[in-house]
Amino acid sequence: MKRTAMGLFVGVALATGVVAAQGSSSSQQTPPQQTPPQQQQQQQPPEQQQKDKPDVTLTGCITQGSSPTAFILDNARLNVEDRGEKGKIFLLVAGAEDLSFAKDLNHEVSITGTADQKTMVTPPAGQKADEKDLPKLTAKSVIVVADKCSAAR
């Protein structure tokens, strides 16, 4: 009988210890993980990322793209006075409904907006760049500088 009582006592003690251990581990809850601020910035939607880009003002010539609604800013430069600055090419995107590039076609203009930082592949001499490869310039304002484009490239 002593043997049975001792076995029963040890069994109850072990069961109580296991139940107590499970209860204490389930009552400890880990706080929810928060996304670090750096990752939150990377997960912003594209429209928010576009708003975060600084505005630039580029001067160049508006030319016709491959369709009636596609326009290109050719020979775009930040500093018009610097003749050593190589002109870039951008695909123009209207950032406001009231912007129309058609009326300024073949005019030299100054455009303020946000530009993609994408580097463009330079086409071989005598060939035009493919529009899908061009960085985009989302225009917020357009000011006509001259009635015709300057010849400087």
N, C-alpha and C positions, 0 to 999 in steps of 0.2 A: 504494500500500500504506500509506503514511503516513496518507493520508486515511481509510482503513478502520480502521486501528488507533486513530486519534484519535477517530473516531465511536464505536467500541466502548468506549473508555475513558470518554468522556463519558456514554454510556448507562449503563454500569455504575455510575458515580459518582452519577448521578441516581437510579437505582433503589435504591442503597444508602441514599441520603439519605431517600427516601420511606419505605422500610421502617423505618429508624431513627426517623423522626418518628412513625410509627404505633405503634411499640412503646413509645415513651416516653409517648404520650398515653393508651394503654390501661392502662399500669401505674399511672397516677395515678387512684386511686379517690376519689370524693367521699364524705364520711361521710354516713350516713343522716340524713335530716332528722328532728328531734324536734319534737313538738307543744309549743308554748309552754304553760306551766301555765294561763294564762288560758283557752285553748281547751279544755284538758282538763276544766276545771270546767264549761264550757258543754255538753260532750258527756256529762255524767253521766246515768245512767238516771233516770227520774222518781222511783223509790223513794228513790234517794240524795238527790235534790234535796229531797224531802219531809223526810228526816231532817235536812237542813241548816237547815231553817227553825226559828226560835226558837219556844218554847212561849209561848202566851198563855192567860190565864184570863179568860173572858167569862161574864157573868151575864145570864140571860134566861129566856124561857119556852119549853118544848118543846111544839110543836104538831104535829098530824098533817099529813103531806104528802098528795100525790095518791094514794098507795097505802098499804096496811097496813104496808109496810116502809120508807116514806119519812118522815123526821122533820125538822122545821125548828126552829132556835133563833131565836125571834122576840125583838125588842127587846133584842138582845145589846149589852152595854156593858162596857167595860173598868173604868170607875170608877162604881160604883153610886151613890155619894154625889153625883156631879156630875149634877144634874138638867138641865143645859144640853147634856149629851152626847146626841147623837141615836143612838137604837138602830138597830142593823143587823140584817139577816136572813141566816142561814147555813143551808145544807143540811148536816145532820149525817151524818157517816160514822163508824162504829165503828172505832176504831184497835186494838181488842183484841176477841177472841172473846167475852169475858165481859160486854161492855157491851150493855145492852138499854135502849133509850130508851122502849119501850112502858110500862114500869112507872112512868116519871116523866112521862108525858103530862099536860099542863096543870099542871105544877108549875114553880115558879121554881127554876132550878138554876145552879150554877157549874160550868162545863166548862173543863178544861185540855186543850189540844191544839195542833195547828198549823192556822193559818188561811190560806186563799188570800188573796193581796193584790189579787185581781180586784175592780174596782169594779162595783157592781151598778146596773143601770138602775132608777130609781125608777118604780114603776107609778103610773098615774093614781089619784087618790083613790077609795077604795071598791073597788079591784081588787087582786087578789093578784099577786105577782110569779111569773113562770114559773120552776119549779124548775131548769130547765137553765141559767138565767141567774144563779142564785145562786152566790156563792162557797162553797166547801166548808170545813167545820170538821171536821178529823179528830180525834175525841175520844180522849183517853187515860184521862181520869177524869171522873166525874160525881158532884157532891155536891148533894143537895137542900137548897135554902135556905128554901123556903116551900111549904106544901101547895097553894097556889093562886098563879096569876100575878098580879103587880102590874099595876095599870091604867095606869101611867105609860108613855107612848110617846115 
